[in-house]
Amino acid sequence: MSTAAKGFTELQLQLADHIRTRGQTVPPADTEERRLKVYRDLFYNNVKGFLDGGFPVCRSMLGEEQWDRIATAFFKEYPHQTPYFLEISAAFLDFLNTGYNHEPSDPPWLNELAHYEWLELAVDVDPSDKPEGVQLDGDVLTGVPVTAPACQGFLYQYPVHTIAPQNPSPEPRQTALVVYRDDDEQVRFTETNPFTLSLLALVSANPDRLTGLQLVETLLQASGMEASDAAMAGGCQILQQWHQQGILLGTL
C-alpha cells in the first residue's frame, strides 16, 4: 500500500471512530465541526431508527433516556460487520446477550423481551416458502405433518408477550411461545408449554417422515410417559389445534 493510500485509510478509520463514539474521539484535522455533526447524527439516527422499529415495546418500557443509553452503547461498542439493515436487530440482540454491561435499572426481563420482539421480526422476514406437495386439508394424525414455513418456538422465563405499560413488572413464569407466519402472511403467536414445544421440534425435524400419531407416541416414550389413550388423545388434539391455527400447514 502506498504512503498516500495508507494515510487516507488512517483518516477514514479516524473519522469512523469519531462517528462511532459520537464525538468522543479526535476527528481528522481541519474537518469542519458542522459537517462532522451531520455525519455523527446521520449514522447514529439511522441505526437507532432500526432499533426503534425492531424493538418498540423495549423502547416504550425503558423510556427514551434509558433506551438511548443502550442504543448508544450498541452503536459505540458492538463490532458491526453486516452491511444489511435487517441484520441490525440480530446484532443488537447479540450485543445484549454478550457485550452489554447491564445497569441496575435495567429490568430483569429486558433480554427476553428483546428476543421475543426480534423473533417476531425474524419470522416476518423469513424468506422460506411452503414446501411443494403439501396437502393443506390433510389429516395431521395419519399423514406427515408440515409446519408453516416461518415457525419458531421458544421457552422464556418471563411472560414476555404480556409486558406492557399496564404490566411493567411481571413475575417470573416459565412461558412457552410459538411464533409463526400463517397462510395469509400474518405473524401470530400462541402460548403453549414445554412439552408441546418438544412436539413442535419433532414435527419440524422429521427425517423419518413419521405421522402425527407416531410423533406423539415418540415424544411420550422419550419423556418416559406411557402412551395411554388419554396421553395420545392430548397430543393429537394439540396437532389438530395447530393445524386450525396455521402452525401446521397440512401434510405430505
C-alpha positions in Angstrom: 0.0 0.0 0.0 1.4 3.4 -1.0 2.0 6.1 1.7 -0.8 8.2 0.3 -3.3 5.3 0.4 -2.2 4.3 3.9 -2.7 7.9 5.0 -6.2 8.0 3.5 -7.1 4.7 5.2 -6.0 6.1 8.6 -8.1 9.2 8.0 -11.1 7.0 7.3 -10.6 4.9 10.4 -10.2 8.1 12.5 -13.4 9.5 11.1 -15.2 6.2 11.6 -14.0 6.1 15.2 -15.1 9.7 15.8 -18.6 8.9 14.4 -18.9 5.6 16.3 -18.1 7.3 19.6 -20.5 10.1 18.8 -17.7 12.7 19.0 -15.7 11.4 22.0 -12.6 10.8 20.0 -10.5 13.3 18.0 -11.7 13.8 14.4 -9.4 14.2 11.4 -7.6 17.5 11.4 -9.1 20.5 9.6 -12.6 19.0 9.5 -15.4 21.4 10.0 -17.5 20.6 13.1 -20.7 21.4 11.3 -20.0 18.6 8.8 -18.9 16.2 11.5 -22.1 16.7 13.4 -24.1 15.9 10.3 -22.3 12.6 9.9 -22.5 11.8 13.6 -26.2 12.4 13.7 -26.9 10.7 10.4 -25.2 7.4 11.2 -26.5 7.2 14.8 -30.0 8.1 13.9 -30.1 5.7 11.1 -29.1 2.7 13.3 -31.3 3.9 16.2 -34.2 4.1 13.8 -33.9 0.4 13.0 -33.7 -0.3 16.8 -36.8 1.8 17.4 -38.7 -0.1 14.8 -37.5 -3.5 15.7 -37.9 -3.2 19.5 -40.9 -0.9 20.0 -42.0 -2.5 23.3 -38.5 -2.4 24.8 -38.3 1.3 23.8 -41.6 2.2 25.4 -41.0 0.2 28.6 -37.5 1.7 29.2 -38.2 5.3 28.2 -36.2 7.5 25.8 -33.3 8.3 28.1 -32.5 4.7 29.1 -33.2 3.4 25.6 -30.9 6.0 24.1 -28.2 5.0 26.6 -28.4 1.3 25.5 -28.6 2.3 21.8 -25.5 4.5 22.1 -23.6 1.7 23.8 -24.5 -0.7 21.0 -23.5 1.8 18.3 -20.2 2.6 20.1 -19.1 -0.8 21.3 -20.5 -3.6 19.1 -18.2 -4.8 16.3 -20.6 -4.3 13.4 -19.9 -6.4 10.4 -23.0 -6.8 8.3 -24.0 -4.3 5.6 -27.6 -5.4 5.8 -30.0 -3.3 7.7 -32.3 -6.2 8.5 -29.5 -7.8 10.5 -29.1 -4.9 12.9 -31.8 -6.4 15.1 -30.0 -9.7 15.4 -26.7 -7.8 16.1 -28.4 -5.8 18.9 -29.8 -9.0 20.4 -26.3 -10.5 20.4 -24.9 -7.3 22.0 -27.5 -7.5 24.8 -26.5 -11.1 25.5 -22.8 -11.0 25.1 -21.4 -7.4 25.2 -23.7 -5.1 27.1 -22.9 -4.1 30.7 -26.3 -4.2 32.3 -27.2 -1.4 34.7 -29.1 -2.0 37.9 -32.0 0.0 36.5 -32.4 -2.4 33.6 -35.4 -4.7 34.1 -34.6 -8.4 34.5 -36.8 -9.3 31.5 -35.0 -7.0 29.1 -33.0 -9.6 27.1 -36.0 -11.9 26.8 -38.4 -9.2 25.7 -35.8 -8.2 23.1 -35.5 -11.7 21.9 -39.3 -12.0 21.6 -39.5 -8.8 19.5 -36.6 -10.0 17.4 -38.3 -13.4 16.9 -41.4 -11.6 15.6 -39.3 -9.7 13.0 -37.3 -12.8 12.1 -40.5 -14.8 11.4 -42.0 -11.8 9.4 -39.0 -11.5 7.0 -38.1 -15.2 6.8 -37.8 -16.0 3.1 -38.9 -19.6 3.5 -41.8 -20.7 1.3 -44.2 -23.6 1.8 -42.7 -26.9 0.5 -44.1 -28.5 -2.6 -46.7 -31.2 -2.4 -48.3 -30.1 0.9 -51.9 -31.2 1.3 -53.5 -28.3 3.1 -56.5 -30.4 4.2 -54.5 -33.5 5.0 -55.0 -35.4 8.3 -52.1 -34.3 10.5 -52.6 -37.5 12.6 -52.4 -40.1 9.8 -50.2 -38.1 7.5 -46.8 -36.5 7.9 -47.5 -33.0 9.4 -45.7 -30.0 8.0 -45.1 -26.7 9.9 -45.6 -23.2 8.5 -42.5 -22.1 6.6 -41.7 -19.5 9.2 -42.4 -21.0 12.6 -40.3 -21.0 15.8 -40.9 -21.9 19.4 -39.0 -20.6 22.4 -39.1 -21.1 26.2 -38.9 -17.9 28.2 -38.5 -17.4 32.0 -40.9 -14.4 31.9 -44.3 -14.0 30.1 -42.8 -11.6 27.6 -45.9 -11.4 25.5 -47.8 -9.7 28.4 -45.2 -7.0 29.1 -46.8 -3.6 28.5 -47.1 -0.2 30.3 -50.0 -1.7 32.2 -47.9 -4.7 33.2 -44.3 -3.4 33.7 -43.2 -5.9 36.3 -44.4 -9.4 35.6 -43.5 -12.2 38.0 -41.1 -14.8 36.6 -43.1 -17.6 34.9 -41.8 -20.2 32.5 -43.6 -19.3 29.3 -43.5 -21.3 26.1 -44.4 -19.4 22.9 -44.7 -20.4 19.3 -44.3 -17.5 16.8 -45.3 -18.2 13.2 -46.4 -16.7 9.9 -49.8 -18.1 8.8 -51.1 -18.8 5.3 -52.2 -15.1 5.0 -48.6 -14.0 5.7 -49.6 -12.6 9.1 -47.3 -13.1 12.1 -49.1 -14.6 15.0 -48.2 -16.3 18.3 -49.7 -18.8 20.6 -48.8 -19.8 24.2 -48.2 -23.4 24.8 -46.0 -25.4 27.3 -42.5 -27.0 27.3 -43.9 -30.5 26.4 -45.6 -29.3 23.3 -42.6 -27.3 22.3 -40.8 -30.6 22.1 -43.6 -31.9 19.9 -43.2 -29.0 17.6 -39.4 -29.7 17.4 -40.2 -33.3 16.4 -42.6 -32.1 13.7 -40.0 -29.6 12.4 -37.2 -32.1 12.2 -38.8 -35.3 11.0 -36.3 -37.1 8.7 -38.1 -40.4 9.0 -41.4 -38.8 7.9 -43.3 -40.1 10.9 -47.1 -39.5 11.0 -48.6 -37.2 13.6 -49.7 -40.2 15.7 -46.2 -41.7 15.6 -44.6 -38.3 16.6 -46.9 -38.1 19.6 -46.0 -41.6 20.6 -42.3 -41.0 20.1 -42.4 -37.9 22.3 -44.3 -39.8 25.1 -41.8 -42.6 25.0 -38.8 -40.2 25.1 -40.4 -38.4 28.1 -40.8 -41.7 30.0 -44.5 -41.5 29.8 -46.9 -44.3 28.9 -48.6 -43.9 25.6 -52.1 -44.2 27.1 -55.3 -43.4 25.3 -55.6 -40.1 27.3 -52.0 -39.1 26.6 -52.2 -39.9 22.9 -55.5 -38.0 22.7 -53.9 -34.9 24.3 -51.1 -34.9 21.8 -53.4 -35.4 18.9 -55.6 -32.6 20.0 -52.6 -30.3 20.0 -51.7 -31.2 16.4 -55.2 -30.7 15.2 -55.4 -27.3 17.0 -52.1 -26.2 15.4 -53.5 -27.2 12.0 -56.5 -25.0 12.6 -54.3 -22.1 13.8 -51.9 -22.3 10.8 -48.9 -23.5 12.7 -49.2 -26.7 10.7 -49.9 -26.2 7.0 -51.0 -29.7 6.3 -49.4 -33.0 5.5 -47.1 -34.6 3.0 
